[in-house]
Amino acid sequence: MKSKMTAVILTLLLGALGAGNFYLGNTKSGVAQLILFILGFFTIFIAWIPLGIWVLVDLVKLAVTPPLVFDQKYNKDKSAN
């Protein structure tokens, strides 16, 4: 069972590496954030500007998501299908 608080903390501390998205199962977004992070080293950190905005938006979205909605989206019962 995924915890909203864990997702918020991972996004806050390691969001640029896509940790929050990987934790929540959003693998494509996590990989894209990781690629932008690495790309930032080759573009004189310019790629980190959209990455920072993306992480901030993810963080705010997670923070304001009601617990019931979070559970419906990320804690679906896999055996019910």
C-alpha positions as CSV (number, residue, x, y, z in Angstrom):
1,M,0.0,0.0,0.0
2,K,1.5,3.3,-1.1
3,S,1.6,6.2,1.4
4,K,0.8,9.7,0.3
5,M,3.4,11.1,2.9
6,T,6.1,8.9,1.5
7,A,5.3,10.1,-2.1
8,V,5.4,13.7,-0.9
9,I,8.8,13.2,0.9
10,L,10.3,11.4,-2.1
11,T,9.2,14.1,-4.5
12,L,10.4,16.8,-2.2
13,L,13.9,15.3,-1.6
14,L,14.5,13.2,-4.8
15,G,12.0,14.6,-7.2
16,A,14.6,15.6,-9.8
17,L,15.6,11.9,-10.0
18,G,12.0,10.9,-10.5
19,A,11.8,9.0,-7.2
20,G,8.2,10.1,-6.4
21,N,7.0,9.0,-9.8
22,F,8.8,5.6,-9.6
23,Y,7.3,5.0,-6.2
24,L,3.8,5.7,-7.5
25,G,4.2,3.5,-10.5
26,N,4.5,6.3,-13.1
27,T,7.6,4.8,-14.7
28,K,7.5,6.8,-17.9
29,S,7.4,10.1,-16.0
30,G,10.2,8.9,-13.6
31,V,12.4,8.0,-16.5
32,A,11.7,11.4,-18.2
33,Q,12.6,13.3,-15.1
34,L,15.8,11.2,-14.7
35,I,16.7,11.9,-18.3
36,L,16.1,15.7,-17.8
37,F,18.3,15.6,-14.7
38,I,21.2,13.9,-16.5
39,L,20.7,16.2,-19.6
40,G,21.1,19.2,-17.3
41,F,24.8,18.4,-16.9
42,F,25.3,18.7,-20.6
43,T,23.2,21.8,-21.2
44,I,24.8,24.0,-18.5
45,F,21.9,23.2,-16.2
46,I,19.3,24.7,-18.6
47,A,17.3,21.4,-18.6
48,W,16.9,21.7,-14.9
49,I,14.5,24.7,-15.2
50,P,11.6,22.7,-16.7
51,L,12.5,19.8,-14.4
52,G,12.2,22.1,-11.4
53,I,8.8,23.3,-12.5
54,W,7.7,19.8,-13.2
55,V,8.8,18.6,-9.7
56,L,7.1,21.6,-8.1
57,V,3.8,20.9,-9.9
58,D,4.0,17.2,-8.9
59,L,4.7,18.2,-5.3
60,V,1.7,20.6,-5.1
61,K,-0.6,18.1,-6.8
62,L,0.4,15.4,-4.3
63,A,0.0,17.7,-1.4
64,V,-3.5,18.9,-2.2
65,T,-4.8,15.5,-3.3
66,P,-7.4,14.3,-0.8
67,P,-6.4,11.0,0.8
68,L,-9.5,9.2,-0.6
69,V,-8.6,10.3,-4.1
70,F,-5.0,9.3,-3.6
71,D,-6.0,5.8,-2.4
72,Q,-8.4,5.4,-5.3
73,K,-5.7,6.3,-7.8
74,Y,-2.6,4.6,-6.4
75,N,-3.9,1.9,-4.0
76,K,-6.3,0.0,-6.2
77,D,-6.9,-3.6,-5.2
78,K,-5.3,-5.6,-7.9
79,S,-7.2,-8.8,-6.9
80,A,-10.6,-7.2,-7.5
81,N,-10.1,-7.1,-11.3
